Amino acid sequence: MDYKHGLSLFVQAEDYKRRQSLVSLVDWSMSRLAVLDVKKGQWWPGGLKKVKLYGVLFGLTVAFLITASYVLSGDKKRLLLIPSGERTTGLNLSFAKDLATLKQVVKNIVAKVEFNNRKVPDIKDLLGNEPHIFSAIPRKFLSTIKNPCWYEEHSGNSTVDPYGTNVYALYSRRFQAVYSYLRKTFQEHLYNQGDKRYRLRCLPYFYIMGQPKCGTTDLYDRLRHHPDVRFTAMKEPHWWTRKRFGEASASTMWDNNAWVYFYDNGTQEEPPFLVQDFIHAVQPHAKFIVMLRDPVERLYSDYLYFGLANKSAEDFHQRVSESLQLFESCVSASSMRSCVYNTTLNMAMPVRLQVGLYVIYILDWLTVFSKEQILVLRLEDHATNCKVTMHKVFDFLKLGALSVEKEAEITKSPASNTRRPADRNLGPMLPITRDLLKYFYHPFNQRLAKVVQDKAFLWT
């Protein structure tokens, strides 16, 4: 999408594979993590990379200023800190009292579990708060194409780079290669009529969404081999969740972290608008494929994949402990939904506990879309027999029949985005960590199994 139609770009580390030479800069103004490639061999005296040094100093400085501003302004609802004397970080796992403390923390959270209905905003409120969406996207689409598509006049100079202001084009070598190809083919894709030129613009017919480390990449890689399916040049454009507020951005289901920066400046406890409200406003008939996984295993896989250094089962337990305490502090004063969508809390937790609370998000999606428009799958079933899950997807999308050879190509190829050998060597999480997380996620899994009418989502 053109940058002029977007708000500020949010890029999380989850979107791209970590390489050996990375520099992490914290974009605290948008509460997102940006990852920049750094060429090897660019060393400066003293053994430090200049960019890395500047990045760390910048991140620490801005983090301090943001925290100080919250404290000075008294904005306690946005910055949830555990009261002095209650936080139990640095637990000694050899002492039974420390484990008992953590169990009580989880028990306190479970006692607060509730599933409140959200208020669906009126279309006039959506129009009033995000007019640029509805000015960029027409109300009527081409009848000859399955996707919601339209022709947009292109009045730009043919000698000017059409992606010159698109920040994705500057992101990494891989993205630069993609946009290099798009530039070369841009002119031939324009439609000429009279003395005017038009470009074809489309929204997705369907969305692959779900949660990170739940198999969405593998589903995407298999489905893109179907002759009736076309995807965007990039797997995860994040147009709805980050650049703007099917594509295959798993964040579409859950990422609403930007709401505090725009709507009433975050003065409300819960976001007044969610991503699905805007999608429904322009695509009421869209379809969604949700890939889920045992939330306990998902969290550990998330930690292993996105963790930067010093990963271990013990470190994971420590991060889980701190996150549980932060979450308990929130639910003791606010509703469950407000904590799930609390941007500051989400960024403060060392691991993303909230991402595994699947039913909270699904219930909110069901306030605007019907169950028939959402296909919910389990990674465990897909890993056991991907042929069955792929046929469910084909039927759901009403795709054409495949030859035996083409079906074999789609279903028998190796799994994508599997765990790296170095991470596998770290072994499983600690049994006490698993028990705590199972207790934490159980009431949410219970409600999810009831919503989708399948006991397999209990992950017992």
N, C-alpha and C positions, 0 to 999 in steps of 0.2 A: 504494500500500500504506500501511497505517497506520504512523505513525512509531513506535508502541510496539513493532512487530515488527522494527524496524531497528536497526542500529548507527549510528555517526556517519555523517553525510552527506559524501560526497566529490563535489566538483563540479570538473570540469576545464574549461579554456577551450575545449576542442574541442567541447563540447556546444552552444555558443551562438555566434551570429554576433557579431563584435566591432562595436560602434557607435563613433561618434566620441567620445562622452563616456563613458569607462569609467574605473573606478578598480580596479586590481588589488591584491588583498590576498593574501598568502601564508599559507595555513593549514598551517604546517609540522607541527602536531601530527598531521595526517593526510596530509601530503606531497601535497596537492592544491592546485590553483590555483582560487580563487573569483573570480568577476568580478561586480562590482556596478554597476548603472546609477546614474549621477549626473545629475541634471537640469542642463541648461545654464543659465548665467546666475547660478549661485550662486558668485560670486567673492568673495574676501576680500582685504583690503589686502595689497599686495605682489604681487598677481597669482597667488597660490597658492590652490588649492582646499583647504579645510581637511581634507576627507575624504581627498583624495589624499595630502596631507602626512602625516597620521596613518597612513595605510595603508602608505606607503613606510617610515616610521620603524619601525612595528611589524614589518613584514616583515624589515627589516635586523636589528633587535634580536633577534628570535626565531631568525633564521637563524644569527646569531653564537653565540647560546646553545646551539643544537642542535649546531653544529659543535664548539664547545668541549667539550660534554659527551661527544661521541664521542671526541675526542682524549684527554681526561682519563681516560675509562673504558677506554681502550685497545681499543675495539671496532673493530679494523681490518677485520674481515670485512664490517662493515656500511657503513663509510665508506671507499670505495676511492679513495685519492689516489695520484697518480703520484709515485714517489720523486724526491727532489731531484736535478736534473741530467738527468733522463730526459725530462721534459716539453718539448715543442717548440712551445708556443703562441707566437703572434706570428711565425709563419713568414714569411719573405720569399720570395714565389713566384718572384722573379726569379733566385733562386739554385738551381741544379740540385741541390745537396746537400740543400736543404730538401725538395724533392719526393722525392728518393731516400729520405730519412728516413721520409716518410709511406708510401711504397711498402713499406718494410721493416716498418712497423707493421702494415699490412694483411696482408703476407705472414706475419707472426708469428701473426695472428689465424686466418688460413685454415689454417695448419698445426695449429691446435688444434681445428678443427671436428670434432665428434663428435655422435652421435645415440644417447644412452643411453636405455634404457627406464625409465620411472618406476614406482614401486611404487604400485599402486592401493590406497587405504585400505579397510579393512573398514567395513561399514555401521554396526557398533556404535561404531566410532571417530567416524564422522560424527555419530551420535546423541549421543554423549557430549560432543562439542565444540560442537555447535550445536543444543541441544535445542529452542530457541524456533522454529526452522524447522519441525520436525516436530510441534510443538504447534499451530502456526498453520495448517499445511497437513495436511488429513486424508489417510488412506491409501486411501480410496475416493472416487470421483467420480461425478457424475451420468451415467447411461448414455445419456441422450437428447441430450447435447451433445458435439460433437466435441472441444472443449477440455476439459482437466481442470478441472471446475467443481464448486462445492459451495455450499450455502446456509449462511450464518453468521448466528447470531442477533444482532440489533442491539438492544442494551439501552440505548443512549444516549438522553439527553433530546432530544426533537424540537426543542426551542428552542435547543439548543447547536450551534455550528458543528462539523460532522463533520470538517472539515479544519483545525480551529484549531491543532492541534499538528503539522501536516504542513509541514515546512520548505520544501518545493518551492513551496507556496502563497505564500510570502513572497519568492520569489527575484527576479522581474522583472515588468515590466508585462504581458508576454505570458502568463506563468504565472498572474498574478493574474486575467487575463481568463478563462483556462481554468477556474480554480477558482471564479470567480464564477458561471459557467454550471453547474458541477457542484453547487454549493450550491443553486441554484434548482431543479434537477431531482432532487435527492437523495431527497426524500420520495416522489416518484411512482415511484421505482424500487424501493422497499421492497415486500416480499411479506408480506402479513398472513395469519396463520393463527391463529385463536383470539384470544387476547390477546397474542400474540407477533408480533414483526416480524423479518423476515430480509432479508439482502442477498445478492445473488449475487456470489460471488468466483470468479475464474478465473485460471489460469495460461495462458501462450501455448500454442497448438497448434503453432506453429512460431516460430523465431527468425531474424531477419535479422541476421547478424553478419559480421564481417570486420575490416577495418582502416579507420581514418580516411582520408578522401580516396580511397576505392576505389569509390565509386558506390552505397553503401548508401542514401543519401537519395533518389537518383533511383529506385532499385528500390522503395523504400517508397512514394514518391509515385505511382508507376504501379500498384503492386499494391493500394493502398487503394481504387482505383476499381473493383476487381472486386466484383461484387455479393455474392459468397460470402465476402468477407473483411472482418473488423472489426479495427480496431486500438484501442489504448488512447488516452486523451485526449491524451497526450503521446508523441512519437515515441520518446524515449529515457528511460524511467523509471529505468534502471540499478539495478533492484531487486536483482539477483543480484550485481553487481560492486561496488557502492558503498554503497547504502543498506542492503543486507543483507551483505555480507561485505566467438502471438507478438507478443515485443516487438522493437523495432528499435534496440537499443543495440549499436553496433559493438564496444564495449568488452567485451561478453560473451565474446568469443573470447580476449582476451589480458590483460585487466586483473585481476591478482591482487595488486596492490601493497599491499593492506591486510593481507596475511597476517602480516607481521612485527609487527603491533601486537597480535595476538591469540594466535596459536598458538606456545606456548613462548617468547613474547616475542622471536621472531626469532632464537633461538639456533641454529636449524638452517640449513644452507646452502641448502636448497630448500624450498619450501612443502610441508607434509605433506598439505594438501588444496587442490584447485583448484575453481574455480567449477563446472566440469562434473561434479565428483563429487556435489555437492549437487543439481544439476539432474537427474542420472541417478537419484539416490535417490528422487526424487518424480515424475519424468517419464521413465521408461526408454524410452518410445516417441516422444519429441519429435523434431521435424525441424529441421534447421538449414540456412540458406542462407548461404554464405560468398562474399563479393565480394572479389576480390584485384586487384592492379594491379602492374605493373613496380615493384619496391620502390625502385628509384632515383628514378623519377618520383614515386612516392608520397611519398618523403621531402622532395623539393623542394616539392611541392604542400602538404604538411603545414607546412613552414616558412613558405611564403608566406601561407597561410590563418591560421595561429595566431600568426605573428610580430607583435609590437606596434609596432615602429618601426625605422627605419634599415635596412630590408631591402635587400639587394643580392646579386648573385652572389658577390661577394668575401666578404661577411659570411657567407653560407651556407657557403662553402668553409672559412672559419675555424672555424665551429661544427662542421662535419663533422670537421675535423682534430682538434679537441679531444675530440670524442666517440669517435673511433676510438682515440685514445690512452688514454682512460679504459677503453674496452672491452678494449683489449689488456692493460692493467694487471690487469683482473679475470681474464681467461682464462689469464693466466700463472700464477695461483695457485688457480683454482677451475674447476669443470666448466662447460661451455657452458650447460647448463640453469640452473645456479645463477646465472650472470651474467644470463641473460635474465630471470629472475624476481627479481633483486636490486633491491629497492625503492630503496635509496640510490643505486645506480648509475644507475637509470632516471631519478631526479630530478636527478642531477648532470649528465648529458649534455645539452649545449645543443640537440641534435636527437635525435629518438627513433629511433635506429638499430634498436633491438630490435623495434620494431613491424613492421618489414619481414622479420623472420626467420620467415616464415609457417609453414614446415614444422615448426618446434619446437612451435608451438601445435597444429597439426593432428595431429601424432603423439600429443600428449598427449590430445587429444579422442578419438582413435581407441582409446585404452586403455579407454574406457567406452562409446562409441557405435560402431555399425557404419558402414561406408562407405555403406551404403544410406540411412542417416539424414542424411547430410551431402552437400549439393549445392554443389560448388565452381565458381564462375564467374569469368571475367576481365572487368574493366572494359573492356579494349580490344575484346573481342568485343561487349559490350553497347553500346558507343558506335558500333560499326560497323553492327550490325544488332540493335537492341533487340527486334525482333519475335521473332527466334529465341530469344534468352535468356528472354524472357517466356513463351514457350511451354514452355521447359524447366522454368521455375518452376511454371507451371500444371499440367504433368504430374506434377511432383515432389510437389505438394501435393494432387493429385487434385481439382482444382477443376472446377466445371461449365463447359460450353461457353458461349462468348460469341457475341453477335450480331456481324455485320460492323461495325456502327456502334460498338458498345462496344469492340471490339478496336482499332478505329482510334483511339478516344479515348485508350486506354491506351498504344498504341505510337507514336502520331504526335505526342504532346505534346512541347514543348521540354524539353530536359534540365534537371534541377534541380541547384542548388548548384554551378554552374560557376564558373570562376576569375574573380575581379573584374577589371575593366579596368585598374585601377592595378597589380595584380599581374602581369597579362599584359605590361604595358609594361616591367617589369623584365627581360624577356627570359629566355633559358634559363640553366641553370647553366653554370659554366665547364667546358670539355672535360676538364681535369685532375681536376676534382671528379667528373665522371661516370665517368671511367676508374677512379678509386679505388673508387667505390661499386659499380661493376659487378664488379670483382675481389672486393670484400668479399662481395657477395650471391651470387656465382655458385655456390659449393658448396651453399648452402642451396636455391637454385633447382633445382639438379640433383636433389637428393633429393626436392624437392616434385614435380617432373615425373615422377619414378619412382613416387611414392606415388599420385598421381592418374592416372597412366598417360596423360599428355598432354604432348608436347614443347613445346607452346605456352607452358607455364609456365616454360620456360627464359628467355623474354623476350630471345632473341638477335636 
